[in-house]
């Protein structure tokens, strides 16, 4: 063996990402701590979301909490997809119960020209947070870095906040393609700097999270979103595993897989709960891009009682064996009112299988 030797001798998570079968099936949860743990709420008391993300000691503490509590196989850096915008000095805040809100939506060519003059600035707080996590967890529980994909961040910029259908963003994409490309290039470069800081701090893998790309057709995604996701990942060392995940984007599985495969020798496709792992595997085989899968327990099952959750988890682990590797995760993030004990028990179940 050559390049994969460092993975096969390493953690279950990295083994699975590199297409191997570890002794236990690895599991971690997206948005894990911030959505459910009482120790998270205690640690974050009196701080805003963005302020807590930019406090290295606090961010590191929150990152490690789910590992201590649930014994998951990976720690995802506590941050937010809006942090690169905050580091660039844009007027962004995260409103409780609402989500990211921009002081000045980007709608015109002059708006794009104005915002793209900004640089991301000092990312040392992100790197420091990652280093503090690695210092506590070591190599046994690898740190996962992440960023929001350029389309999702640009959609927030253009809409000015959350949107159901992202009409303004999609309209700019078609009506003013030069401004759209300039904006997306800028966001991709912010992402690249943000990811680089996490990798310098010791992250062993990264996930690119595209919340809103599902609103695009495959044709529009390939033309107006995928190239910028690839740009965001272009500086990542190709031996770093890259997970690409989107929400409600089952028609883009092949396109997401292609983005990950372009960036890394160890691509992983994240799958949400709207499509089975069997279907995702079959889609990738047809596309000639078979790779490890991540997912995809429906978060609603966390509230359905243990028996339905256990049954579904066993089925998902069995389906994941059809892929070259499998990392168990939810099909989206952990809801804030989840009973933490359910998550701990779920991890124990997955490891027992």
Short mmCIF file of the C-alpha atoms (twelve columns), coordinates in Angstrom:
data_MODEL
# 
_entry.id   MODEL 
# 
loop_
_atom_site.group_PDB 
_atom_site.id 
_atom_site.type_symbol 
_atom_site.label_atom_id 
_atom_site.label_alt_id 
_atom_site.label_comp_id 
_atom_site.label_asym_id 
_atom_site.label_seq_id 
_atom_site.Cartn_x 
_atom_site.Cartn_y 
_atom_site.Cartn_z 
_atom_site.pdbx_PDB_model_num 
ATOM 1   C CA . UNK A 1   0.000   0.000  0.000   1 
ATOM 2   C CA . UNK A 2   1.148   3.565  -0.652  1 
ATOM 3   C CA . UNK A 3   -0.806  6.736  0.038   1 
ATOM 4   C CA . UNK A 4   -3.537  5.041  2.064   1 
ATOM 5   C CA . UNK A 5   -1.110  3.546  4.600   1 
ATOM 6   C CA . UNK A 6   -1.443  6.580  6.863   1 
ATOM 7   C CA . UNK A 7   -5.217  6.177  6.785   1 
ATOM 8   C CA . UNK A 8   -5.458  2.438  7.375   1 
ATOM 9   C CA . UNK A 9   -3.296  2.762  10.480  1 
ATOM 10  C CA . UNK A 10  -5.283  5.748  11.682  1 
ATOM 11  C CA . UNK A 11  -8.775  6.444  12.955  1 
ATOM 12  C CA . UNK A 12  -11.924 4.596  11.813  1 
ATOM 13  C CA . UNK A 13  -13.196 7.831  10.263  1 
ATOM 14  C CA . UNK A 14  -10.159 8.320  8.030   1 
ATOM 15  C CA . UNK A 15  -10.081 4.635  7.175   1 
ATOM 16  C CA . UNK A 16  -13.658 4.812  5.920   1 
ATOM 17  C CA . UNK A 17  -12.970 8.025  4.005   1 
ATOM 18  C CA . UNK A 18  -10.122 6.323  2.181   1 
ATOM 19  C CA . UNK A 19  -12.320 3.423  1.123   1 
ATOM 20  C CA . UNK A 20  -11.427 0.896  3.812   1 
ATOM 21  C CA . UNK A 21  -13.491 -1.031 6.327   1 
ATOM 22  C CA . UNK A 22  -12.467 -0.213 9.914   1 
ATOM 23  C CA . UNK A 23  -13.254 -2.489 12.838  1 
ATOM 24  C CA . UNK A 24  -16.173 -0.219 13.769  1 
ATOM 25  C CA . UNK A 25  -18.350 1.875  11.500  1 
ATOM 26  C CA . UNK A 26  -17.482 5.528  12.214  1 
ATOM 27  C CA . UNK A 27  -20.138 8.065  13.124  1 
ATOM 28  C CA . UNK A 28  -20.283 11.804 13.755  1 
ATOM 29  C CA . UNK A 29  -23.106 14.355 13.713  1 
ATOM 30  C CA . UNK A 30  -23.338 17.581 11.766  1 
ATOM 31  C CA . UNK A 31  -24.008 20.671 13.912  1 
ATOM 32  C CA . UNK A 32  -23.637 18.278 16.791  1 
ATOM 33  C CA . UNK A 33  -22.924 20.295 19.921  1 
ATOM 34  C CA . UNK A 34  -24.700 23.532 19.207  1 
ATOM 35  C CA . UNK A 35  -28.000 21.870 18.623  1 
ATOM 36  C CA . UNK A 36  -28.515 19.794 21.723  1 
ATOM 37  C CA . UNK A 37  -25.986 19.747 24.569  1 
ATOM 38  C CA . UNK A 38  -26.677 21.550 27.863  1 
ATOM 39  C CA . UNK A 39  -22.943 22.103 28.305  1 
ATOM 40  C CA . UNK A 40  -22.995 23.928 24.965  1 
ATOM 41  C CA . UNK A 41  -25.749 26.248 26.104  1 
ATOM 42  C CA . UNK A 42  -23.868 26.914 29.348  1 
ATOM 43  C CA . UNK A 43  -20.605 27.633 27.510  1 
ATOM 44  C CA . UNK A 44  -22.299 29.971 25.030  1 
ATOM 45  C CA . UNK A 45  -24.373 31.895 27.559  1 
ATOM 46  C CA . UNK A 46  -24.089 35.636 26.981  1 
ATOM 47  C CA . UNK A 47  -22.334 35.434 23.610  1 
ATOM 48  C CA . UNK A 48  -23.581 35.769 20.065  1 
ATOM 49  C CA . UNK A 49  -23.117 32.935 17.596  1 
ATOM 50  C CA . UNK A 50  -20.418 34.713 15.583  1 
ATOM 51  C CA . UNK A 51  -18.594 35.953 18.675  1 
ATOM 52  C CA . UNK A 52  -18.423 32.415 20.030  1 
ATOM 53  C CA . UNK A 53  -17.054 31.166 16.716  1 
ATOM 54  C CA . UNK A 54  -14.313 33.809 16.795  1 
ATOM 55  C CA . UNK A 55  -13.235 33.001 20.365  1 
ATOM 56  C CA . UNK A 56  -10.623 30.224 19.908  1 
ATOM 57  C CA . UNK A 57  -10.832 28.839 23.440  1 
ATOM 58  C CA . UNK A 58  -14.630 28.776 23.437  1 
ATOM 59  C CA . UNK A 59  -14.840 27.337 19.919  1 
ATOM 60  C CA . UNK A 60  -12.383 24.597 20.843  1 
ATOM 61  C CA . UNK A 61  -14.297 23.754 24.004  1 
ATOM 62  C CA . UNK A 62  -17.576 23.458 22.112  1 
ATOM 63  C CA . UNK A 63  -15.925 21.363 19.388  1 
ATOM 64  C CA . UNK A 64  -14.685 18.825 21.925  1 
ATOM 65  C CA . UNK A 65  -17.914 18.533 23.917  1 
ATOM 66  C CA . UNK A 66  -19.660 15.975 21.667  1 
ATOM 67  C CA . UNK A 67  -16.533 13.796 21.568  1 
ATOM 68  C CA . UNK A 68  -16.415 13.701 25.347  1 
ATOM 69  C CA . UNK A 69  -20.158 13.105 25.659  1 
ATOM 70  C CA . UNK A 70  -20.984 10.814 22.719  1 
ATOM 71  C CA . UNK A 71  -17.578 9.299  21.774  1 
ATOM 72  C CA . UNK A 72  -18.117 10.130 18.127  1 
ATOM 73  C CA . UNK A 73  -15.310 9.328  15.687  1 
ATOM 74  C CA . UNK A 74  -14.748 12.854 14.383  1 
ATOM 75  C CA . UNK A 75  -14.899 16.382 15.749  1 
ATOM 76  C CA . UNK A 76  -16.245 19.073 13.425  1 
ATOM 77  C CA . UNK A 77  -14.825 22.498 14.153  1 
ATOM 78  C CA . UNK A 78  -17.384 24.704 15.862  1 
ATOM 79  C CA . UNK A 79  -17.911 27.562 13.445  1 
ATOM 80  C CA . UNK A 80  -20.444 28.849 10.952  1 
ATOM 81  C CA . UNK A 81  -20.550 29.268 7.188   1 
ATOM 82  C CA . UNK A 82  -20.896 33.026 7.741   1 
ATOM 83  C CA . UNK A 83  -17.566 33.315 9.570   1 
ATOM 84  C CA . UNK A 84  -15.551 34.053 6.385   1 
ATOM 85  C CA . UNK A 85  -17.904 36.969 5.678   1 
ATOM 86  C CA . UNK A 86  -17.475 38.222 9.236   1 
ATOM 87  C CA . UNK A 87  -13.689 37.984 8.913   1 
ATOM 88  C CA . UNK A 88  -13.941 40.023 5.720   1 
ATOM 89  C CA . UNK A 89  -15.745 42.781 7.611   1 
ATOM 90  C CA . UNK A 90  -19.118 42.454 5.932   1 
ATOM 91  C CA . UNK A 91  -22.207 43.415 7.896   1 
ATOM 92  C CA . UNK A 92  -23.511 39.960 8.805   1 
ATOM 93  C CA . UNK A 93  -25.171 38.728 11.961  1 
ATOM 94  C CA . UNK A 94  -26.969 35.543 12.937  1 
ATOM 95  C CA . UNK A 95  -30.413 36.255 14.335  1 
ATOM 96  C CA . UNK A 96  -31.730 33.629 16.775  1 
ATOM 97  C CA . UNK A 97  -34.596 31.754 15.196  1 
ATOM 98  C CA . UNK A 98  -33.955 33.389 11.825  1 
ATOM 99  C CA . UNK A 99  -30.423 32.681 10.651  1 
ATOM 100 C CA . UNK A 100 -27.852 34.813 8.831   1 
ATOM 101 C CA . UNK A 101 -28.939 38.366 8.015   1 
ATOM 102 C CA . UNK A 102 -26.917 40.808 5.881   1 
ATOM 103 C CA . UNK A 103 -27.006 44.542 6.535   1 
ATOM 104 C CA . UNK A 104 -26.769 45.301 2.812   1 
ATOM 105 C CA . UNK A 105 -27.933 42.681 0.263   1 
ATOM 106 C CA . UNK A 106 -25.796 42.405 -2.861  1 
ATOM 107 C CA . UNK A 107 -28.072 43.029 -5.844  1 
ATOM 108 C CA . UNK A 108 -26.244 45.158 -8.431  1 
ATOM 109 C CA . UNK A 109 -22.920 45.235 -10.225 1 
ATOM 110 C CA . UNK A 110 -21.803 48.134 -8.042  1 
ATOM 111 C CA . UNK A 111 -22.767 46.133 -4.937  1 
ATOM 112 C CA . UNK A 112 -20.598 43.272 -6.167  1 
ATOM 113 C CA . UNK A 113 -17.727 45.624 -6.951  1 
ATOM 114 C CA . UNK A 114 -17.966 47.106 -3.486  1 
ATOM 115 C CA . UNK A 115 -18.003 43.889 -1.495  1 
ATOM 116 C CA . UNK A 116 -15.336 42.108 -3.526  1 
ATOM 117 C CA . UNK A 117 -12.813 44.793 -2.577  1 
ATOM 118 C CA . UNK A 118 -12.719 43.245 0.888   1 
ATOM 119 C CA . UNK A 119 -10.227 40.561 1.914   1 
ATOM 120 C CA . UNK A 120 -10.899 37.851 4.458   1 
ATOM 121 C CA . UNK A 121 -8.424  39.357 6.884   1 
ATOM 122 C CA . UNK A 122 -6.792  37.566 9.808   1 
ATOM 123 C CA . UNK A 123 -7.790  33.902 10.146  1 
ATOM 124 C CA . UNK A 124 -5.474  33.221 13.089  1 
ATOM 125 C CA . UNK A 125 -8.384  32.747 15.510  1 
ATOM 126 C CA . UNK A 126 -9.689  29.894 13.345  1 
ATOM 127 C CA . UNK A 127 -6.284  28.257 13.144  1 
ATOM 128 C CA . UNK A 128 -5.815  28.624 16.904  1 
ATOM 129 C CA . UNK A 129 -9.191  27.026 17.628  1 
ATOM 130 C CA . UNK A 130 -8.269  24.050 15.448  1 
ATOM 131 C CA . UNK A 131 -4.887  23.692 17.170  1 
ATOM 132 C CA . UNK A 132 -6.503  23.681 20.595  1 
ATOM 133 C CA . UNK A 133 -8.894  20.927 19.506  1 
ATOM 134 C CA . UNK A 134 -6.098  18.799 18.074  1 
ATOM 135 C CA . UNK A 135 -4.063  19.306 21.241  1 
ATOM 136 C CA . UNK A 136 -6.882  17.772 23.284  1 
ATOM 137 C CA . UNK A 137 -8.116  15.066 20.928  1 
ATOM 138 C CA . UNK A 138 -4.912  14.014 19.176  1 
ATOM 139 C CA . UNK A 139 -5.014  11.851 16.065  1 
ATOM 140 C CA . UNK A 140 -7.419  9.214  17.357  1 
ATOM 141 C CA . UNK A 141 -10.384 11.552 16.842  1 
ATOM 142 C CA . UNK A 142 -9.602  13.622 13.757  1 
ATOM 143 C CA . UNK A 143 -10.784 17.180 13.348  1 
ATOM 144 C CA . UNK A 144 -13.061 17.900 10.399  1 
ATOM 145 C CA . UNK A 145 -12.923 21.389 8.945   1 
ATOM 146 C CA . UNK A 146 -15.763 22.787 6.885   1 
ATOM 147 C CA . UNK A 147 -17.047 25.669 4.821   1 
ATOM 148 C CA . UNK A 148 -20.296 26.649 3.188   1 
ATOM 149 C CA . UNK A 149 -20.202 26.216 -0.576  1 
ATOM 150 C CA . UNK A 150 -19.996 29.426 -2.618  1 
ATOM 151 C CA . UNK A 151 -23.547 29.142 -3.985  1 
ATOM 152 C CA . UNK A 152 -25.053 28.933 -0.523  1 
ATOM 153 C CA . UNK A 153 -23.062 31.877 0.809   1 
ATOM 154 C CA . UNK A 154 -23.741 33.943 -2.327  1 
ATOM 155 C CA . UNK A 155 -27.447 33.161 -2.003  1 
ATOM 156 C CA . UNK A 156 -27.437 34.640 1.499   1 
ATOM 157 C CA . UNK A 157 -25.540 37.681 0.229   1 
ATOM 158 C CA . UNK A 158 -27.977 38.355 -2.593  1 
ATOM 159 C CA . UNK A 159 -31.168 37.516 -0.699  1 
ATOM 160 C CA . UNK A 160 -30.024 39.395 2.396   1 
ATOM 161 C CA . UNK A 161 -31.022 36.473 4.614   1 
ATOM 162 C CA . UNK A 162 -32.728 33.076 4.524   1 
ATOM 163 C CA . UNK A 163 -34.979 32.383 1.549   1 
ATOM 164 C CA . UNK A 164 -37.276 29.561 0.571   1 
ATOM 165 C CA . UNK A 165 -36.479 29.555 -3.144  1 
ATOM 166 C CA . UNK A 166 -33.488 31.912 -3.633  1 
ATOM 167 C CA . UNK A 167 -35.185 33.702 -6.520  1 
ATOM 168 C CA . UNK A 168 -33.039 36.830 -6.273  1 
ATOM 169 C CA . UNK A 169 -29.818 34.843 -6.351  1 
ATOM 170 C CA . UNK A 170 -30.941 32.698 -9.243  1 
ATOM 171 C CA . UNK A 171 -32.144 35.788 -11.106 1 
ATOM 172 C CA . UNK A 172 -28.750 37.484 -10.755 1 
ATOM 173 C CA . UNK A 173 -27.057 34.292 -11.918 1 
ATOM 174 C CA . UNK A 174 -28.992 34.494 -15.207 1 
ATOM 175 C CA . UNK A 175 -29.422 38.248 -15.680 1 
ATOM 176 C CA . UNK A 176 -25.930 39.413 -14.722 1 
ATOM 177 C CA . UNK A 177 -23.558 36.480 -15.180 1 
ATOM 178 C CA . UNK A 178 -20.415 38.612 -15.047 1 
ATOM 179 C CA . UNK A 179 -21.351 40.089 -11.655 1 
ATOM 180 C CA . UNK A 180 -22.420 36.642 -10.475 1 
ATOM 181 C CA . UNK A 181 -19.062 35.143 -11.473 1 
ATOM 182 C CA . UNK A 182 -17.158 37.940 -9.765  1 
ATOM 183 C CA . UNK A 183 -19.162 37.481 -6.566  1 
ATOM 184 C CA . UNK A 184 -18.758 33.703 -6.635  1 
ATOM 185 C CA . UNK A 185 -15.006 33.949 -7.271  1 
ATOM 186 C CA . UNK A 186 -14.715 36.200 -4.239  1 
ATOM 187 C CA . UNK A 187 -16.743 33.868 -2.015  1 
ATOM 188 C CA . UNK A 188 -14.742 30.866 -3.230  1 
ATOM 189 C CA . UNK A 189 -11.511 32.627 -2.292  1 
ATOM 190 C CA . UNK A 190 -12.897 33.434 1.175   1 
ATOM 191 C CA . UNK A 191 -13.760 29.761 1.552   1 
ATOM 192 C CA . UNK A 192 -10.281 28.724 0.439   1 
ATOM 193 C CA . UNK A 193 -8.640  30.950 3.061   1 
ATOM 194 C CA . UNK A 194 -11.064 29.733 5.739   1 
ATOM 195 C CA . UNK A 195 -10.358 26.079 4.927   1 
ATOM 196 C CA . UNK A 196 -6.613  26.708 4.769   1 
ATOM 197 C CA . UNK A 197 -6.665  28.093 8.320   1 
ATOM 198 C CA . UNK A 198 -8.456  24.992 9.586   1 
ATOM 199 C CA . UNK A 199 -6.019  22.701 7.798   1 
ATOM 200 C CA . UNK A 200 -3.019  24.607 9.163   1 
ATOM 201 C CA . UNK A 201 -4.529  24.108 12.594  1 
ATOM 202 C CA . UNK A 202 -4.582  20.358 12.116  1 
ATOM 203 C CA . UNK A 203 -7.880  19.427 10.462  1 
ATOM 204 C CA . UNK A 204 -7.485  16.036 8.789   1 
ATOM 205 C CA . UNK A 205 -10.529 16.193 6.502   1 
ATOM 206 C CA . UNK A 206 -12.963 18.839 5.305   1 
ATOM 207 C CA . UNK A 207 -16.612 19.064 4.374   1 
ATOM 208 C CA . UNK A 208 -18.077 21.495 1.866   1 
ATOM 209 C CA . UNK A 209 -21.693 22.102 2.828   1 
ATOM 210 C CA . UNK A 210 -24.110 23.380 0.167   1 
ATOM 211 C CA . UNK A 211 -27.425 24.141 1.829   1 
ATOM 212 C CA . UNK A 212 -29.188 25.736 -1.115  1 
ATOM 213 C CA . UNK A 213 -27.795 24.212 -4.308  1 
ATOM 214 C CA . UNK A 214 -30.837 21.955 -4.460  1 
ATOM 215 C CA . UNK A 215 -32.777 24.929 -5.826  1 
ATOM 216 C CA . UNK A 216 -30.692 24.731 -9.022  1 
ATOM 217 C CA . UNK A 217 -31.165 22.452 -11.992 1 
ATOM 218 C CA . UNK A 218 -28.265 20.154 -12.774 1 
ATOM 219 C CA . UNK A 219 -27.486 22.278 -15.844 1 
ATOM 220 C CA . UNK A 220 -27.381 25.511 -13.843 1 
ATOM 221 C CA . UNK A 221 -25.381 23.889 -11.062 1 
ATOM 222 C CA . UNK A 222 -22.735 22.632 -13.467 1 
ATOM 223 C CA . UNK A 223 -22.445 26.011 -15.190 1 
ATOM 224 C CA . UNK A 224 -22.857 28.505 -12.368 1 
ATOM 225 C CA . UNK A 225 -22.038 26.794 -9.053  1 
ATOM 226 C CA . UNK A 226 -19.762 23.759 -9.436  1 
ATOM 227 C CA . UNK A 227 -16.764 25.663 -10.892 1 
ATOM 228 C CA . UNK A 228 -16.711 27.922 -7.854  1 
ATOM 229 C CA . UNK A 229 -16.960 25.034 -5.397  1 
ATOM 230 C CA . UNK A 230 -14.000 23.537 -7.199  1 
ATOM 231 C CA . UNK A 231 -12.169 26.861 -6.874  1 
ATOM 232 C CA . UNK A 232 -12.822 26.895 -3.119  1 
ATOM 233 C CA . UNK A 233 -11.209 23.456 -2.864  1 
ATOM 234 C CA . UNK A 234 -8.439  23.947 -5.404  1 
ATOM 235 C CA . UNK A 235 -5.719  24.682 -2.845  1 
ATOM 236 C CA . UNK A 236 -6.541  21.716 -0.611  1 
ATOM 237 C CA . UNK A 237 -3.871  19.019 -0.562  1 
ATOM 238 C CA . UNK A 238 -5.296  16.202 -2.723  1 
ATOM 239 C CA . UNK A 239 -4.480  13.664 -0.007  1 
ATOM 240 C CA . UNK A 240 -6.951  15.403 2.331   1 
ATOM 241 C CA . UNK A 241 -10.352 13.656 2.299   1 
ATOM 242 C CA . UNK A 242 -13.130 15.940 1.070   1 
ATOM 243 C CA . UNK A 243 -16.802 15.387 1.883   1 
ATOM 244 C CA . UNK A 244 -19.331 17.207 -0.264  1 
ATOM 245 C CA . UNK A 245 -22.835 17.402 1.157   1 
ATOM 246 C CA . UNK A 246 -26.007 19.171 0.097   1 
ATOM 247 C CA . UNK A 247 -29.578 19.366 1.321   1 
ATOM 248 C CA . UNK A 248 -32.533 18.378 -0.850  1 
ATOM 249 C CA . UNK A 249 -30.213 17.928 -3.813  1 
ATOM 250 C CA . UNK A 250 -30.629 14.299 -4.768  1 
ATOM 251 C CA . UNK A 251 -30.709 15.284 -8.447  1 
ATOM 252 C CA . UNK A 252 -27.158 16.597 -8.017  1 
ATOM 253 C CA . UNK A 253 -25.504 13.528 -6.485  1 
ATOM 254 C CA . UNK A 254 -23.243 12.943 -9.474  1 
ATOM 255 C CA . UNK A 255 -22.366 16.629 -9.690  1 
ATOM 256 C CA . UNK A 256 -21.494 16.818 -5.986  1 
ATOM 257 C CA . UNK A 257 -19.419 13.671 -6.295  1 
ATOM 258 C CA . UNK A 258 -17.542 15.195 -9.223  1 
ATOM 259 C CA . UNK A 259 -16.676 18.308 -7.200  1 
ATOM 260 C CA . UNK A 260 -15.265 16.159 -4.384  1 
ATOM 261 C CA . UNK A 261 -13.407 13.880 -6.785  1 
ATOM 262 C CA . UNK A 262 -11.828 16.836 -8.544  1 
ATOM 263 C CA . UNK A 263 -10.465 18.140 -5.250  1 
ATOM 264 C CA . UNK A 264 -9.291  14.979 -3.518  1 
ATOM 265 C CA . UNK A 265 -8.000  11.467 -4.042  1 
ATOM 266 C CA . UNK A 266 -10.284 10.553 -1.154  1 
ATOM 267 C CA . UNK A 267 -13.688 12.006 -2.043  1 
ATOM 268 C CA . UNK A 268 -16.757 11.256 0.056   1 
ATOM 269 C CA . UNK A 269 -20.350 11.986 -0.922  1 
ATOM 270 C CA . UNK A 270 -22.649 13.144 1.857   1 
ATOM 271 C CA . UNK A 271 -26.228 11.957 1.381   1 
ATOM 272 C CA . UNK A 272 -29.258 13.538 3.011   1 
ATOM 273 C CA . UNK A 273 -32.250 11.565 4.276   1 
ATOM 274 C CA . UNK A 274 -34.362 12.041 1.136   1 
ATOM 275 C CA . UNK A 275 -32.616 9.303  -0.834  1 
ATOM 276 C CA . UNK A 276 -31.450 5.861  0.252   1 
ATOM 277 C CA . UNK A 277 -27.784 4.928  0.313   1 
ATOM 278 C CA . UNK A 278 -28.640 2.116  -2.121  1 
ATOM 279 C CA . UNK A 279 -29.893 4.660  -4.656  1 
ATOM 280 C CA . UNK A 280 -26.922 6.935  -4.071  1 
ATOM 281 C CA . UNK A 281 -24.517 4.039  -4.597  1 
ATOM 282 C CA . UNK A 282 -26.282 3.024  -7.782  1 
ATOM 283 C CA . UNK A 283 -26.177 6.597  -9.104  1 
ATOM 284 C CA . UNK A 284 -22.435 6.826  -8.522  1 
ATOM 285 C CA . UNK A 285 -21.776 3.449  -10.139 1 
ATOM 286 C CA . UNK A 286 -23.654 4.553  -13.257 1 
ATOM 287 C CA . UNK A 287 -21.651 7.789  -13.246 1 
ATOM 288 C CA . UNK A 288 -18.376 5.902  -12.879 1 
ATOM 289 C CA . UNK A 289 -17.554 7.679  -9.607  1 
ATOM 290 C CA . UNK A 290 -17.985 5.081  -6.889  1 
ATOM 291 C CA . UNK A 291 -16.776 6.480  -3.557  1 
ATOM 292 C CA . UNK A 292 -17.450 6.265  0.198   1 
ATOM 293 C CA . UNK A 293 -20.774 7.621  1.409   1 
ATOM 294 C CA . UNK A 294 -21.759 9.597  4.483   1 
ATOM 295 C CA . UNK A 295 -25.228 9.545  6.009   1 
ATOM 296 C CA . UNK A 296 -28.124 9.390  6.244   1 
ATOM 297 C CA . UNK A 297 -30.414 8.883  9.261   1 
ATOM 298 C CA . UNK A 298 -33.541 11.053 9.145   1 
ATOM 299 C CA . UNK A 299 -33.256 13.526 12.067  1 
ATOM 300 C CA . UNK A 300 -36.976 13.031 12.718  1 
ATOM 301 C CA . UNK A 301 -36.179 9.512  13.915  1 
ATOM 302 C CA . UNK A 302 -34.410 11.006 16.931  1 
ATOM 303 C CA . UNK A 303 -37.919 11.824 18.198  1 
ATOM 304 C CA . UNK A 304 -39.709 8.679  17.029  1 
ATOM 305 C CA . UNK A 305 -38.711 6.335  19.827  1 
ATOM 306 C CA . UNK A 306 -35.819 3.909  20.031  1 
ATOM 307 C CA . UNK A 307 -37.283 1.041  18.013  1 
ATOM 308 C CA . UNK A 308 -37.822 2.976  14.739  1 
ATOM 309 C CA . UNK A 309 -34.431 4.657  15.132  1 
ATOM 310 C CA . UNK A 310 -32.647 1.369  15.729  1 
ATOM 311 C CA . UNK A 311 -34.387 -0.315 12.802  1 
ATOM 312 C CA . UNK A 312 -33.526 2.503  10.414  1 
ATOM 313 C CA . UNK A 313 -29.928 2.674  11.638  1 
ATOM 314 C CA . UNK A 314 -29.390 -1.033 11.101  1 
ATOM 315 C CA . UNK A 315 -30.808 -0.711 7.581   1 
ATOM 316 C CA . UNK A 316 -28.582 2.279  6.794   1 
ATOM 317 C CA . UNK A 317 -25.441 0.543  8.066   1 
ATOM 318 C CA . UNK A 318 -26.322 -2.495 5.950   1 
ATOM 319 C CA . UNK A 319 -26.911 -0.320 2.881   1 
ATOM 320 C CA . UNK A 320 -23.634 1.486  3.481   1 
ATOM 321 C CA . UNK A 321 -21.744 -1.758 3.059   1 
ATOM 322 C CA . UNK A 322 -22.450 -1.526 -0.663  1 
ATOM 323 C CA . UNK A 323 -20.215 1.547  -0.891  1 
ATOM 324 C CA . UNK A 324 -16.406 1.428  -0.723  1 
ATOM 325 C CA . UNK A 325 -16.655 3.023  2.720   1 
ATOM 326 C CA . UNK A 326 -19.386 4.384  4.950   1 
ATOM 327 C CA . UNK A 327 -19.566 7.057  7.651   1 
ATOM 328 C CA . UNK A 328 -22.818 7.176  9.591   1 
ATOM 329 C CA . UNK A 329 -24.308 10.629 10.066  1 
ATOM 330 C CA . UNK A 330 -27.710 12.227 10.082  1 
ATOM 331 C CA . UNK A 331 -29.293 13.322 6.838   1 
ATOM 332 C CA . UNK A 332 -28.957 16.879 8.145   1 
ATOM 333 C CA . UNK A 333 -27.997 18.595 11.398  1 
ATOM 334 C CA . UNK A 334 -28.983 17.684 14.947  1 
ATOM 335 C CA . UNK A 335 -32.187 19.503 15.993  1 
ATOM 336 C CA . UNK A 336 -31.687 21.718 19.037  1 
ATOM 337 C CA . UNK A 337 -34.250 19.895 21.164  1 
ATOM 338 C CA . UNK A 338 -32.723 16.441 20.695  1 
ATOM 339 C CA . UNK A 339 -32.215 14.368 23.834  1 
ATOM 340 C CA . UNK A 340 -28.408 14.010 24.079  1 
ATOM 341 C CA . UNK A 341 -28.787 10.535 25.576  1 
ATOM 342 C CA . UNK A 342 -30.402 9.389  22.317  1 
ATOM 343 C CA . UNK A 343 -27.312 10.475 20.405  1 
ATOM 344 C CA . UNK A 344 -24.995 8.688  22.829  1 
ATOM 345 C CA . UNK A 345 -27.053 5.523  22.521  1 
ATOM 346 C CA . UNK A 346 -27.089 5.859  18.735  1 
ATOM 347 C CA . UNK A 347 -23.287 6.034  18.635  1 
ATOM 348 C CA . UNK A 348 -23.087 2.917  20.799  1 
ATOM 349 C CA . UNK A 349 -25.438 1.103  18.429  1 
ATOM 350 C CA . UNK A 350 -23.471 2.046  15.327  1 
ATOM 351 C CA . UNK A 351 -20.215 0.948  16.920  1 
ATOM 352 C CA . UNK A 352 -21.771 -2.353 17.959  1 
ATOM 353 C CA . UNK A 353 -22.695 -3.104 14.341  1 
# 
